[in-house]
Amino acid sequence: MATHLDLQEQEQVDALKAFWQQYGNLITWTLVAALLVYAGITGWQWWQREQAGNAGAMFDEFERAARAGDLDKTARVWADLKERYPRTAYAEQAAMMVAKLQDEKGKVDDARASLGWVLDHAVDDDYKNLARLRLAALLLQAKQYDDALKQLDAVPAGPYAALAADRRGDVLLAQGRKDDARAAYRQAYKLMDDKVEYRRLIDAKLTALGASPEVAAAASGASR
């Protein structure tokens, strides 16, 4: 009986050797690949957390400088932030903040460059659309009307469409195109939620152009 078991065990060992000889390399490399994938995912998650933590600490320093109105320090920290952590939300937010400070300090070209960085590098579409709106305002101030309109045309339908239409009205009015401006303001007024306080400003612009929405609504109601 012992001899029979020994022979049976030997057959199993031989079968296992044959199987391993045929498939051993495949199994080994499959396991290695799986371990590498796991290690890569774990390492990537750790790296992302590390990046976010470091970028957050740098953003805190940036924010303190921005609140103090220290443009030189703000610009230095911003330069480091966008170089080291360009794919983080901190970099996008910092770009918008530094552009605002640069504009307030009269560094309009620098502000436009910062907003251009957002358009080229931001991952979040909200930041890109806000950058387009602010860049259009700077281009309007510089009387670069066609370039301003191009930025506004790039704002898609959605939450920023009303603001884009309002700013388009400003550009068209500056060009002396009152009818087109009136149409743009009407579109902005229609798209803007009636609970938003800014809608009153659009109303005032239309009223100044002789197209008060309230008067038009009243006339429409009377005609019925």
PEGI-V447132 format. One record per residue. N is the residue number from 0. RES is the residue in three letters. PHI is phi as a letter, one per 40 degrees, with the letter a starting at -180 (* if undefined). Layout:
BEGIN
n={N | N}
res={RES | RES}
phi={PHI | PHI}
END
This chain:
BEGIN
n={0 | 1 | 2 | 3 | 4 | 5 | 6 | 7 | 8 | 9 | 10 | 11 | 12 | 13 | 14 | 15 | 16 | 17 | 18 | 19 | 20 | 21 | 22 | 23 | 24 | 25 | 26 | 27 | 28 | 29 | 30 | 31 | 32 | 33 | 34 | 35 | 36 | 37 | 38 | 39 | 40 | 41 | 42 | 43 | 44 | 45 | 46 | 47 | 48 | 49 | 50 | 51 | 52 | 53 | 54 | 55 | 56 | 57 | 58 | 59 | 60 | 61 | 62 | 63 | 64 | 65 | 66 | 67 | 68 | 69 | 70 | 71 | 72 | 73 | 74 | 75 | 76 | 77 | 78 | 79 | 80 | 81 | 82 | 83 | 84 | 85 | 86 | 87 | 88 | 89 | 90 | 91 | 92 | 93 | 94 | 95 | 96 | 97 | 98 | 99 | 100 | 101 | 102 | 103 | 104 | 105 | 106 | 107 | 108 | 109 | 110 | 111 | 112 | 113 | 114 | 115 | 116 | 117 | 118 | 119 | 120 | 121 | 122 | 123 | 124 | 125 | 126 | 127 | 128 | 129 | 130 | 131 | 132 | 133 | 134 | 135 | 136 | 137 | 138 | 139 | 140 | 141 | 142 | 143 | 144 | 145 | 146 | 147 | 148 | 149 | 150 | 151 | 152 | 153 | 154 | 155 | 156 | 157 | 158 | 159 | 160 | 161 | 162 | 163 | 164 | 165 | 166 | 167 | 168 | 169 | 170 | 171 | 172 | 173 | 174 | 175 | 176 | 177 | 178 | 179 | 180 | 181 | 182 | 183 | 184 | 185 | 186 | 187 | 188 | 189 | 190 | 191 | 192 | 193 | 194 | 195 | 196 | 197 | 198 | 199 | 200 | 201 | 202 | 203 | 204 | 205 | 206 | 207 | 208 | 209 | 210 | 211 | 212 | 213 | 214 | 215 | 216 | 217 | 218 | 219 | 220 | 221 | 222 | 223}
res={MET | ALA | THR | HIS | LEU | ASP | LEU | GLN | GLU | GLN | GLU | GLN | VAL | ASP | ALA | LEU | LYS | ALA | PHE | TRP | GLN | GLN | TYR | GLY | ASN | LEU | ILE | THR | TRP | THR | LEU | VAL | ALA | ALA | LEU | LEU | VAL | TYR | ALA | GLY | ILE | THR | GLY | TRP | GLN | TRP | TRP | GLN | ARG | GLU | GLN | ALA | GLY | ASN | ALA | GLY | ALA | MET | PHE | ASP | GLU | PHE | GLU | ARG | ALA | ALA | ARG | ALA | GLY | ASP | LEU | ASP | LYS | THR | ALA | ARG | VAL | TRP | ALA | ASP | LEU | LYS | GLU | ARG | TYR | PRO | ARG | THR | ALA | TYR | ALA | GLU | GLN | ALA | ALA | MET | MET | VAL | ALA | LYS | LEU | GLN | ASP | GLU | LYS | GLY | LYS | VAL | ASP | ASP | ALA | ARG | ALA | SER | LEU | GLY | TRP | VAL | LEU | ASP | HIS | ALA | VAL | ASP | ASP | ASP | TYR | LYS | ASN | LEU | ALA | ARG | LEU | ARG | LEU | ALA | ALA | LEU | LEU | LEU | GLN | ALA | LYS | GLN | TYR | ASP | ASP | ALA | LEU | LYS | GLN | LEU | ASP | ALA | VAL | PRO | ALA | GLY | PRO | TYR | ALA | ALA | LEU | ALA | ALA | ASP | ARG | ARG | GLY | ASP | VAL | LEU | LEU | ALA | GLN | GLY | ARG | LYS | ASP | ASP | ALA | ARG | ALA | ALA | TYR | ARG | GLN | ALA | TYR | LYS | LEU | MET | ASP | ASP | LYS | VAL | GLU | TYR | ARG | ARG | LEU | ILE | ASP | ALA | LYS | LEU | THR | ALA | LEU | GLY | ALA | SER | PRO | GLU | VAL | ALA | ALA | ALA | ALA | SER | GLY | ALA | SER | ARG}
phi={* | c | c | c | c | c | c | c | c | c | c | c | c | c | c | c | c | c | c | c | c | c | b | d | c | c | c | c | c | c | c | c | c | c | c | c | c | c | c | c | c | c | c | c | c | c | c | c | c | c | c | c | c | c | c | c | c | c | c | d | c | c | c | c | c | c | c | c | g | c | c | c | c | d | c | c | c | c | c | c | c | c | c | c | b | c | c | b | c | c | c | c | c | c | c | c | c | c | c | c | c | c | c | c | c | g | c | c | c | c | c | c | c | c | c | c | c | c | c | c | b | c | c | c | c | d | c | c | c | c | c | c | c | c | c | c | c | c | c | c | c | c | g | c | c | c | c | c | c | c | c | c | c | c | c | c | c | i | c | b | c | c | c | c | c | c | c | c | d | c | c | c | c | c | c | g | c | c | c | c | c | d | c | c | c | c | c | c | c | c | c | c | d | c | c | c | c | d | c | c | c | c | d | c | c | c | c | c | c | g | b | d | c | c | c | c | c | c | c | c | c | c | c | c}
END
